[in-house]
């Protein structure tokens, strides 16, 4: 973290360092109480809360610094001829309906919910950079419902607009030579989103809903009405990374976007009567195998959400103010970036969970260093116990 040159004072840096280490090192829920228990500095819950609410440090500037350094790190670790992907997606951070003081929550449709289930949650739209060996979360925008924005005099932004903000942010800091594609699922496959990507110089790859229309034999027809007309002889049988697909390729207009390539894909073994996976790209030079291979990179943002929520407590904050919540999320992103950088710099080819454990051991080493320095300075052990939150615990060494 020291390489990121945060514009903060030493005490503010120590707060950020200790919160980041606690998020990585603590077990269970990452609420303020558990984070305070996991740190070996003299923090308490009220101290953490005050820091997250404080006007004395410029969290947005600090966060922008983190994003710039992360983009620079990723692009430098990649070869010039490697292809990169800026992936945009959104996820829910479920919260208790009983916490009525928490700002900005709303009821959002649960993912993959066929029964119209809705969760009380925050919703974030986020960006993720995949290039070479680096697969790294970049930033997020909090999606606030229109009625909340009206009640609190906030500017309302759709998820598509938030995604455009994240593309613009990436474009501001990216200055390398690798080709970059913007990638998203069908939620973001809107004309204005695709054109925004193209205006920034990035071709687009994304999923398309089957209710979009295409041109066929001089008529406009929905994909859902078109694919049942396709014969098996019209399909190509291709292999991508040991997976096999039946693929129909179309070039032309899709919805209101002209001059794109669209693949209708069925996995081998599945029924051709089922709706295909529809993948669109604005880069007409790509062949079918490359389009499918590239689109598979989109799964990396889903993997990062898994680690965010299960290992780093992305939804565990239990804070009330939006200001504190956004700052907590920024520090969780910092923790993830630190672990990803550690993974890339390590010679070991391991899963990200291995480096979570390795980072935890590193912070434990810092704990030992602290105890060693306390001993050299003659600090009474009772004071060390208090600092470490071990008051009242009697531990004995046995042979």
C-alpha positions as CSV (number, residue, x, y, z in Angstrom):
1,X,0.0,0.0,0.0
2,X,2.9,2.3,0.6
3,X,3.6,2.6,-3.2
4,X,0.2,4.2,-3.8
5,X,1.3,7.6,-2.3
6,X,-2.0,8.4,-0.7
7,X,-2.4,12.2,0.0
8,X,-3.0,11.6,3.7
9,X,-1.2,12.3,7.0
10,X,0.6,9.6,8.9
11,X,-2.3,9.0,11.4
12,X,-4.8,8.9,8.5
13,X,-2.5,6.4,6.7
14,X,-2.3,4.3,9.9
15,X,-6.2,4.2,10.0
16,X,-6.4,3.1,6.4
17,X,-3.6,0.5,7.0
18,X,-5.2,-0.9,10.1
19,X,-8.7,-1.1,8.6
20,X,-7.3,-2.8,5.5
21,X,-5.4,-5.3,7.5
22,X,-8.4,-6.0,9.7
23,X,-10.6,-6.6,6.7
24,X,-8.1,-9.2,5.4
25,X,-7.3,-10.7,8.8
26,X,-10.5,-10.9,10.7
27,X,-12.8,-13.9,10.6
28,X,-16.5,-13.8,10.2
29,X,-18.6,-10.7,9.7
30,X,-16.5,-7.5,9.0
31,X,-18.6,-5.2,11.2
32,X,-16.9,-2.4,13.1
33,X,-16.7,-4.4,16.3
34,X,-15.0,-7.3,14.6
35,X,-12.6,-5.0,12.7
36,X,-11.7,-3.3,16.0
37,X,-11.0,-6.7,17.6
38,X,-8.8,-7.7,14.7
39,X,-6.5,-4.7,14.8
40,X,-3.5,-4.3,17.1
41,X,-3.6,-0.5,17.1
42,X,-5.5,1.4,19.7
43,X,-8.7,1.8,17.6
44,X,-12.2,1.4,18.9
45,X,-15.6,1.4,17.2
46,X,-16.2,5.0,17.8
47,X,-12.7,5.9,16.5
48,X,-13.3,3.9,13.3
49,X,-16.7,5.5,12.8
50,X,-15.3,9.0,13.3
51,X,-12.5,8.3,10.8
52,X,-15.0,7.0,8.2
53,X,-17.1,10.2,8.7
54,X,-14.2,12.6,9.0
55,X,-13.8,15.6,6.6
56,X,-10.1,15.8,7.4
57,X,-9.1,13.3,4.7
58,X,-10.0,13.4,1.0
59,X,-11.2,9.8,0.5
60,X,-12.2,10.5,-3.2
61,X,-8.7,11.6,-4.1
62,X,-7.2,8.7,-2.2
63,X,-9.5,6.3,-4.0
64,X,-8.7,7.9,-7.4
65,X,-5.0,7.4,-6.6
66,X,-5.6,3.7,-5.8
67,X,-7.4,3.3,-9.2
68,X,-4.7,5.0,-11.2
69,X,-2.0,2.9,-9.5
70,X,-4.0,-0.3,-10.1
71,X,-4.5,0.5,-13.8
72,X,-0.8,1.3,-14.2
73,X,0.3,-1.8,-12.4
74,X,-2.0,-4.0,-14.6
75,X,-0.9,-2.5,-17.9
76,X,2.8,-2.6,-17.0
77,X,2.5,-6.3,-16.1
78,X,0.9,-7.1,-19.4
79,X,2.7,-7.4,-22.8
80,X,1.9,-4.8,-25.4
81,X,0.2,-7.3,-27.7
82,X,-2.1,-8.7,-24.9
83,X,-5.8,-7.8,-25.0
84,X,-7.5,-6.3,-22.0
85,X,-11.1,-6.2,-20.9
86,X,-12.9,-3.5,-18.9
87,X,-15.8,-5.4,-17.4
88,X,-18.9,-3.6,-16.1
89,X,-21.5,-5.3,-14.0
90,X,-23.6,-4.7,-10.9
91,X,-24.3,-6.6,-7.7
92,X,-26.4,-6.4,-4.6
93,X,-25.2,-5.8,-1.0
94,X,-28.1,-7.2,1.1
95,X,-28.9,-5.5,4.4
96,X,-31.3,-6.0,7.2
97,X,-34.8,-4.5,6.7
98,X,-34.8,-3.6,10.4
99,X,-31.9,-1.2,10.0
100,X,-34.1,1.8,9.1
101,X,-31.3,4.3,9.8
102,X,-29.1,3.0,7.0
103,X,-29.1,5.5,4.1
104,X,-29.7,4.6,0.4
105,X,-31.1,1.0,0.7
106,X,-33.9,-0.1,-1.5
107,X,-35.7,-3.2,-2.6
108,X,-33.9,-4.7,-5.6
109,X,-34.8,-7.8,-7.5
110,X,-32.7,-10.8,-6.3
111,X,-30.3,-12.2,-8.8
112,X,-31.6,-15.2,-10.8
113,X,-35.0,-14.8,-9.0
114,X,-37.8,-16.5,-11.0
115,X,-40.4,-15.7,-8.3
116,X,-39.8,-11.9,-8.3
117,X,-38.0,-12.0,-4.9
118,X,-36.7,-8.6,-3.8
119,X,-33.9,-7.9,-1.3
120,X,-33.4,-4.9,0.9
121,X,-29.9,-3.9,-0.2
122,X,-27.5,-1.4,-1.6
123,X,-26.7,-1.9,-5.3
124,X,-23.3,-1.1,-6.9
125,X,-22.3,-0.9,-10.5
126,X,-18.6,-1.7,-10.7
127,X,-15.6,-2.0,-13.1
128,X,-13.1,-4.8,-13.3
129,X,-9.9,-4.9,-15.4
130,X,-8.6,-8.2,-16.8
131,X,-5.4,-8.1,-18.8
132,X,-2.7,-10.7,-19.0
133,X,-2.3,-12.3,-15.6
134,X,-3.9,-9.4,-13.8
135,X,-7.6,-9.6,-12.9
136,X,-8.4,-6.7,-10.7
137,X,-11.5,-4.8,-9.4
138,X,-11.2,-1.1,-10.1
139,X,-14.1,0.9,-8.7
140,X,-17.8,1.1,-8.1
141,X,-20.7,3.6,-8.3
142,X,-23.6,3.3,-5.8
143,X,-26.9,3.0,-7.5
144,X,-29.6,5.0,-5.7
145,X,-33.3,4.6,-6.6
146,X,-35.0,7.6,-8.2
147,X,-37.4,8.2,-5.3
148,X,-34.5,8.2,-2.8
149,X,-32.7,10.8,-5.0
150,X,-35.7,13.0,-5.2
151,X,-36.3,12.9,-1.4
152,X,-32.6,13.7,-0.6
153,X,-31.9,16.1,-3.5
154,X,-29.4,13.7,-5.1
155,X,-28.8,13.4,-8.8
156,X,-30.3,10.2,-10.2
157,X,-28.2,8.0,-12.5
158,X,-29.3,4.9,-14.3
159,X,-27.0,1.8,-14.1
160,X,-26.0,2.5,-17.7
161,X,-25.0,6.0,-16.8
162,X,-23.0,4.7,-13.9
163,X,-21.3,2.3,-16.2
164,X,-20.4,5.1,-18.5
165,X,-18.9,7.0,-15.6
166,X,-16.7,4.0,-14.9
167,X,-15.6,3.8,-18.5
168,X,-14.7,7.5,-18.5
169,X,-12.8,7.1,-15.3
170,X,-10.8,4.2,-16.7
171,X,-10.1,6.2,-19.9
172,X,-8.7,9.1,-17.9
173,X,-6.0,6.9,-16.4
174,X,-5.2,4.3,-19.0
175,X,-2.3,5.3,-21.2
176,X,-0.8,2.1,-22.5
177,X,-0.8,0.3,-25.9
178,X,-2.9,-2.8,-25.3
179,X,-6.2,-3.2,-27.0
180,X,-9.1,-2.8,-24.6
181,X,-12.6,-4.1,-25.0
182,X,-15.5,-2.9,-22.8
183,X,-17.6,-5.9,-21.8
184,X,-20.9,-6.3,-20.0
185,X,-24.0,-8.6,-19.8
186,X,-27.3,-7.9,-21.5
187,X,-28.4,-5.4,-18.8
188,X,-25.9,-2.8,-20.3
189,X,-26.4,-3.7,-23.9
190,X,-28.0,-0.4,-24.7
191,X,-27.3,1.8,-27.7
192,X,-26.0,4.7,-25.7
193,X,-23.7,2.4,-23.7
194,X,-22.2,0.8,-26.7
195,X,-21.8,4.1,-28.6
196,X,-20.2,5.7,-25.5
197,X,-17.6,2.9,-25.5
198,X,-16.9,3.4,-29.2
199,X,-16.6,7.1,-28.7
200,X,-13.8,6.4,-26.1
201,X,-12.0,4.2,-28.6
202,X,-13.0,0.8,-27.1
203,X,-14.8,-1.9,-29.0
204,X,-17.6,-3.6,-27.2
205,X,-18.4,-7.3,-26.4
206,X,-21.6,-8.1,-24.5
207,X,-24.6,-10.4,-24.1
208,X,-27.8,-9.5,-25.9
209,X,-31.4,-10.3,-24.9
210,X,-33.4,-12.6,-27.2
211,X,-36.1,-9.9,-27.5
212,X,-33.8,-7.7,-29.5
213,X,-34.5,-7.5,-33.2
214,X,-32.3,-8.1,-36.2
215,X,-32.8,-7.7,-39.9
216,X,-33.5,-10.9,-41.9
217,X,-34.6,-11.1,-45.5
218,X,-35.6,-7.4,-45.5
219,X,-37.7,-7.6,-42.3
220,X,-37.1,-6.8,-38.7
221,X,-37.6,-9.9,-36.5
222,X,-36.9,-10.6,-32.8
223,X,-34.1,-13.0,-32.1
224,X,-36.6,-15.1,-30.1
225,X,-38.7,-15.5,-33.3
226,X,-35.7,-16.0,-35.6
227,X,-33.7,-18.8,-33.9
228,X,-36.4,-21.5,-34.2
229,X,-36.1,-21.1,-38.0
230,X,-32.4,-22.0,-37.9
231,X,-31.5,-25.5,-39.2
232,X,-28.7,-27.6,-37.9
233,X,-27.0,-27.2,-41.3
234,X,-26.8,-23.5,-40.7
235,X,-24.7,-23.9,-37.6
236,X,-20.9,-24.2,-37.2
237,X,-19.6,-26.7,-34.7
238,X,-16.6,-25.1,-32.9
239,X,-14.3,-25.8,-30.0
240,X,-13.1,-23.1,-27.5
241,X,-10.9,-24.1,-24.6
242,X,-12.1,-27.8,-24.7
243,X,-15.7,-26.7,-24.8
244,X,-17.9,-27.3,-27.9
245,X,-20.6,-25.1,-29.3
246,X,-23.1,-24.9,-32.1
247,X,-22.9,-21.3,-33.4
248,X,-24.9,-19.2,-35.9
249,X,-23.2,-15.9,-37.0
250,X,-25.0,-12.8,-38.1
251,X,-23.7,-9.4,-39.2
252,X,-25.8,-6.3,-39.4
253,X,-28.2,-4.3,-37.2
254,X,-29.1,-5.5,-33.7
255,X,-31.8,-3.4,-32.0
256,X,-30.7,0.2,-32.7
257,X,-27.0,-0.6,-33.2
258,X,-25.7,-0.9,-36.8
259,X,-22.8,-2.9,-38.2
260,X,-22.2,-5.4,-35.4
261,X,-21.5,-9.1,-35.3
262,X,-23.9,-11.4,-33.4
263,X,-23.3,-15.0,-32.3
264,X,-26.2,-17.3,-31.3
265,X,-24.5,-20.0,-29.3
266,X,-25.7,-23.4,-28.0
267,X,-23.5,-25.5,-25.8
268,X,-22.9,-29.0,-27.1
269,X,-25.3,-31.4,-25.5
270,X,-28.0,-28.8,-24.9
271,X,-31.2,-28.6,-26.9
272,X,-31.3,-26.4,-29.9
273,X,-35.0,-25.7,-29.0
274,X,-33.7,-23.7,-26.0
275,X,-32.9,-20.0,-26.3
276,X,-29.2,-19.5,-27.4
277,X,-26.6,-17.4,-25.6
278,X,-26.4,-14.2,-27.7
279,X,-23.0,-12.4,-27.9
280,X,-22.6,-9.1,-29.7
281,X,-19.4,-7.3,-30.7
282,X,-18.7,-4.1,-32.6
283,X,-15.3,-5.6,-33.8
284,X,-16.2,-7.2,-37.1
285,X,-12.7,-8.6,-37.4
286,X,-13.1,-11.1,-34.6
287,X,-13.8,-14.8,-35.5
288,X,-16.4,-16.9,-33.7
289,X,-13.9,-18.7,-31.5
290,X,-12.2,-15.5,-30.4
291,X,-15.5,-13.8,-29.5
292,X,-16.6,-16.7,-27.3
293,X,-13.1,-16.9,-25.7
294,X,-13.1,-13.2,-25.0
295,X,-16.6,-13.2,-23.6
296,X,-15.7,-15.9,-21.1
297,X,-13.5,-13.3,-19.4
298,X,-16.7,-11.6,-18.1
299,X,-17.0,-14.4,-15.5
300,X,-14.0,-12.9,-13.7
301,X,-16.1,-10.0,-12.3
302,X,-18.5,-12.6,-10.8
303,X,-15.5,-14.4,-9.2
304,X,-14.4,-11.2,-7.7
305,X,-17.9,-10.6,-6.2
306,X,-17.6,-14.0,-4.6
307,X,-14.3,-13.2,-2.9
308,X,-15.5,-9.6,-2.0
309,X,-18.5,-10.9,-0.2
310,X,-17.3,-14.2,1.3
311,X,-13.7,-13.3,2.2
312,X,-13.6,-9.5,2.5
313,X,-17.0,-8.6,3.9
314,X,-18.1,-6.2,1.1
315,X,-21.7,-6.2,2.4
316,X,-20.9,-6.4,6.2
317,X,-20.5,-2.8,7.0
318,X,-23.7,-2.2,9.1
319,X,-23.1,1.6,8.9
320,X,-25.7,4.3,8.7
321,X,-24.4,7.1,6.5
322,X,-23.8,6.8,2.8
323,X,-20.5,8.7,3.3
324,X,-19.2,6.1,5.7
325,X,-20.5,3.2,3.6
326,X,-18.8,4.5,0.5
327,X,-15.5,4.9,2.4
328,X,-15.8,1.4,3.8
329,X,-16.3,0.0,0.3
330,X,-13.3,2.0,-1.0
331,X,-11.1,0.4,1.7
332,X,-12.4,-3.1,0.9
333,X,-11.5,-2.4,-2.7
334,X,-8.0,-1.4,-1.5
335,X,-7.7,-4.7,0.4
336,X,-8.6,-6.7,-2.8
337,X,-6.1,-4.7,-4.9
338,X,-3.4,-5.4,-2.3
339,X,-4.1,-9.1,-2.4
340,X,-4.2,-9.2,-6.3
341,X,-0.9,-7.3,-6.5
342,X,0.6,-9.7,-4.0
343,X,-0.6,-12.6,-6.1
344,X,1.0,-11.2,-9.3
345,X,4.3,-10.5,-7.6
346,X,4.5,-14.0,-6.1
347,X,6.1,-16.8,-8.0
348,X,3.4,-19.2,-6.7
349,X,0.5,-20.2,-9.0
350,X,-2.3,-20.3,-6.5
351,X,-5.9,-19.4,-6.1
352,X,-6.7,-16.0,-4.6
353,X,-7.7,-17.6,-1.3
354,X,-4.1,-18.7,-0.9
355,X,-3.0,-15.0,-1.1
356,X,-5.7,-13.9,1.4
357,X,-4.1,-16.3,3.8
358,X,-0.6,-15.1,2.9
359,X,-1.6,-11.5,3.4
360,X,-3.1,-12.4,6.8
361,X,0.3,-14.0,7.8
362,X,2.1,-10.8,6.7
363,X,-0.1,-8.7,9.0
364,X,0.4,-11.3,11.8
365,X,4.2,-10.7,11.2
366,X,3.5,-7.0,11.7
367,X,1.8,-7.9,15.0
368,X,4.9,-9.7,16.2
369,X,7.0,-6.8,15.2
370,X,4.8,-4.5,17.3
371,X,5.1,-6.8,20.3
372,X,8.9,-6.9,19.8
373,X,9.2,-3.2,19.7
374,X,7.0,-2.8,22.7
375,X,9.3,-5.1,24.6
376,X,12.4,-3.1,23.5
377,X,10.8,0.1,24.7
378,X,9.8,-1.3,28.0
379,X,6.1,-0.9,27.5
380,X,4.3,-2.8,30.4
381,X,2.7,-6.0,29.2
382,X,-0.7,-4.9,30.6
383,X,-0.6,-1.9,28.2
384,X,0.2,-4.2,25.3
385,X,-2.7,-6.4,26.4
386,X,-5.0,-3.4,26.4
387,X,-3.7,-2.2,23.0
388,X,-4.3,-5.7,21.5
389,X,-7.8,-5.9,23.2
390,X,-6.7,-8.8,25.4
391,X,-7.5,-7.3,28.7
392,X,-8.9,-9.9,31.1
393,X,-7.5,-12.9,29.2
394,X,-5.0,-15.0,31.2
395,X,-2.8,-17.1,28.9
396,X,-0.2,-19.5,30.2
397,X,2.7,-21.2,28.4
398,X,2.9,-24.9,29.1
399,X,5.7,-27.3,28.4
